[in-house]
Amino acid sequence: MNTKGRLAPSPTGAQHLGNARTYLLAYWSARKSGAKLALRIEDIDSPRVKPWAAQQAIDDLRWLGIDWEEGPDIGGENGPYVQTQRVDLYDAALQKLINANRVFPCICTRKDIVAAASAPHESEIGFAHEGPIYPGTCAGWRAGESIPEAGTFCWRFRPSDDVIKFDDLVLGKQSCRPAEQLGAFPITQKNGNTSYQLAVVVDDAQMGITEVVRGDDLVPSTFRQIDLFAALGYEVPTFAHVPLVVGTDGRRLAKRHGDTRLSQYREQGIDADQIVGWAAHSAGLFDERQPVSAQSIVASFDWQKLSRGKCIVENDPF
């Protein structure tokens, strides 16, 4: 079986230390197993996309010493490698889900959902940080019935009633009953654009991705995506959810924690090997922090060595 990992930066801003650590772990895992790598620009979240950010992400990754076999800069047989150029694939997948009655048009607003979820019957078994579970207001729609006016609704996916399980390379065995714990979720926006959950599933399947490495805050999304993989008849990849990089306040790394942009370190003349060494040490791969090249870690990489705790970045780590 051909194996393949992926790097999927979102050009909504500059890439920072947290992104670098995850990209490096994905790179090390792929190269250790002899897998290829694909680079994909996830720009489907168009209102937040910065025009300069995609090229800067590519430059940052190259600077770190990461390479890939497919991507927007070098091409490949599974392109295009920019999500906004792949809309036809998403539309075809959506139509398949409509025909199978796995989605329904929903006219509810966020306010409607919050109001319904605050009623006494609200479920207590969801993922707290995911927000209220959709109450099923529009779920009675069936394929073949009339569809609301364009621009007034999104398509929501009907989650499975079954328990979904996967064995994570970092977290171990995970399970969830999506219908109860996550609820129906949007796979398009009300303007008709494809949403992240559907785009990622279609991309990973069409590109032949067999291993997905990302932050552990995305575990709920993984259950949703496994449900979508099954509904569309796709093979499900292996997942590795790595600990988030956070500031000293325990919150996800952001501007409030100082300037940790990779482009800023490059401009300051900091050697990329320092960033790589920090990532390897913080991940538990080295006992001591020292400058190393990305390539030099591959032979000794092992998911069993990975530190399971959150990675805390002190102010000005370099």
N, C-alpha and C positions, 0 to 999 in steps of 0.2 A: 504493500500500500504506500502511495506517495504521501509524505507528510509535509505540512506547511503551516507556518505561523504567520502572524500579521502584526504590523505596526499601523495604528489608525489615529493619527493626530487630528484633532479638530481645530480648524483655523479661526477660532473665536478670540484668540489672543496669543501672547507669547508662551512658549513652552518653558516650564520651570523645573526645579530639581525633582519634584514629585513625578512629573512626566518622565524625566530622564531615567529615574530608577526603574520605573515600570517598563520602559522601552528596552533598557539594558537586560532586565530579567527575561523579557520575551526573546531577545536576541540570543542570550546565553542558552536558554532552553532549546531553542530551535537548532542552533549550531551544534549543541552537544548531542542531539538526537539525529543529526544529519539532515534536518528539515530545511526546506527553502523558506524564504520570507517574502511577503508581499507588503508593499506600502500603499495604504489607501488614505485619501484625504476625505474626512467625514465632514463635509460642508453643507449637509442637508438642513442644518439649523440656520438658514440663510440670513435672518435679521441680525444675528450676532456676529456673522463672519467678517473678519478684517481682511481687506484685499492683499495685504502684505504677508499675512500670517502663514499661508501654505508654503511659500518658498522659504520663509525663515525656519519653519519646522524641518524641512528637508535639509537645510544648511546646518541646523543644530544636530540632527541625527548623524550626518556625515562627519561633523566635527567630533562627535563622541566616539567615532570609529565603528559605527554601525553601518552595515551594507545590506542590500536586498536584491532579489532576483527579478522582481516585478514592481512596477510603480509608475506614477505619472511622469517621472523624469527619464525613465528608461524603457517604458512600454512593457509589453507582455501579452500572452495569449488570452488573458482574462479581463482585459480592460473594457471600457475606460476605468481609471483608478481614482476618479473624482466623483463623489456621489451625485452631484447635481448634473452629471453627464450620463447617469444611469437610470433616469426617471422611467423609461419604457419598461425596464425590468421590474420596477416596483409596481407600476400600473398593472402589469400582467399578473403579478402575485396577488395584488388586491382583488382583481377580477376573479381569480380562482377561489379566493376566500369568500367573496360575495356569493358565487355560484354554489358553494358548499354550505352556505348559511352559517359560516363561522364568524361573521361580522354583522353589525347592524348600524344604521345611521343614528347618531345621537345629537340632539339639539341642546342638551343641558349645558349650562354655564358652570364655571367653577363655583360660583355662589350657590347655585342650585344644589350641587353635589355636597358642599360643606353643610348647607342647611339640612339636607336629608340625612347626612351622616351624624349630625348632632342630636338626632332623635334618640329616645331611650333604647331603641333596638339596635343601636350601633354595634357592629362587630368589634370584639376586643382581641381578635386573633390575627390581625393584620400586622404589617411591618410599620411600626410607628412613624419612622422618618419618611415613609412613602405617601403620607397624607391619607385622607379618608377614602374608604373603599366605595367604588361606584355603586349606588343603590339599585341599579337595574331599571331605572325609569323608562328607558326607551328600548329595553331588550326584547320586548314582545314582537318586534318587527321580524318578518320572515322574507327570505329571498323570493322575488317576484312581486312584492308589494311596492306601492309607490314610494319614491324617494323624495325627501324634502328639497326645497329650493337650494341650488348651489350656493355655497358661502354661509349657509345657516347650520351646517352640521359637520361632524367628523365621523369617520368610521371607527367603531370600537370592536375589538376582538373579544369573542366569547371564550373565556378561559375554561380549561378542562376541569371536570369534577373529580378526576383521578388525582392521586398523589404522584407528583413528579419528583424523581430522585436523580441525583448525579453525584459522582465521587470526585471531589475537587482535589487537585494536585497539592494544594496548600491546606485547605480547611477540612479535608476529609469528606465523609458522607453528609450530604445535604438533602433535605426533603421539604416539600411544601404542597399544599392543596390549593392551587391558584384560584379556583372559584370562590373559596372561603377567605383566603388570606390576602389576596391581591385584587380580585375583582376584574371586571371588564376594563380594558385599557385602550387608549387611542392609538391607531396605527396611521392615521392621517391627521392633519390640522384642518380647521374649518375652511381654510382657503384652498383646500384640496391637495396641498403639498404632503408628501410622505413624511411620516415621523420616524424618529431614530430607531424604534424597536423593529419595525418592518424592514427598513433599509439595511440595517446591520445583518439581519438574518438572511436576506436575499444575497447580500454581498458575500458573506462568509460561505454560503452554499455554492454560489456560482464561481467563486474564486478557489474553491477546494480547500478552505481553511480547516485544519484538523486540530489546532490548538489555539485557544484564546487566553491571553494573559492580560489581566486588568485589575483595577482596585477592588477591594472587598466591599466597598459601598454599593457595588453593582450586582450583588447576589440576587436581590429581588428581580432585577432586569433579566438575569440569566434564566430564572424560572419562566418568565414571560416568553423569552426567546426560545427556550426548549419547547414550549407549547406551540409556538409558531413554526419551528422546524418540523415538528410532527404533523401539524395541520397541512403544511405545504409538501410533505413527503420528502423532506431533506434529511441527510445524515447529520447527527448532532456532534459537534466537535468536543474535544476535551477542554476543561476549563481550569484555570489557575487564578484564584483571586488573592492578590497580594495585599499586605497591610498598607494602609494609606500613609502618606507622608504628611505630618501635621506640625503645627507650630507649638511653642511652649505652652499655649493655652489649650492644647488638645484638639484644636479645630483644624480642618483641612487647610493645607498650605495656600496662602493667598497674599495679596498685596500688603495686608495689614501686618504681615510677619517680616516685611522688608523685601528688598529686591532680589529674588532668587531666579530671575530669568536667565536662561542659558545664553541668550544673545548678549546680556550684560556682562556675564563672565568672559565671554569671547572677546568683547570689546576691551575689557580690563587686562587682557593678556594672560588670564589664568589658563593653565594647561588643562586640556580635556582629561588627561590621565588623573588629575586630582579629583575631578567629578566622578570618574569611573571608580577610583579607589574608595571614595566616600560611599558610593552606592553599594559596592561589594562588601565593605565593612559593615554598613548599616543593615545589610540584608543577612549578616551572619556568615558570609562566605569566607571572610578573613578575620583573624583575631585582632589584628592591628590595622589601623588606617594608613595606607601608603599609596602613592601614585602608581597606577598600573594601566596597561592598555586594555581596551574592551576585548580584543582577541585573546589575550593571555588568560582570561578567566574561563574560557569555554571548557577546557579539558577537565577542570576541577568542579564545574557547576553540578549541583545536586539539589533538587527541590527539598530533600530531607534536611538539608543544612539550613534552610531559610528560617530566619527569625519570624515568629508569629505575632510579635507585638508591633504596635504602631511605631513608625519611625519618626522621632521628634527632631526637628531642625532648630538648633539654637540660632540666635541672631548672628548674621555674618559668619557662616560656617567656614568660609575660605579667606 
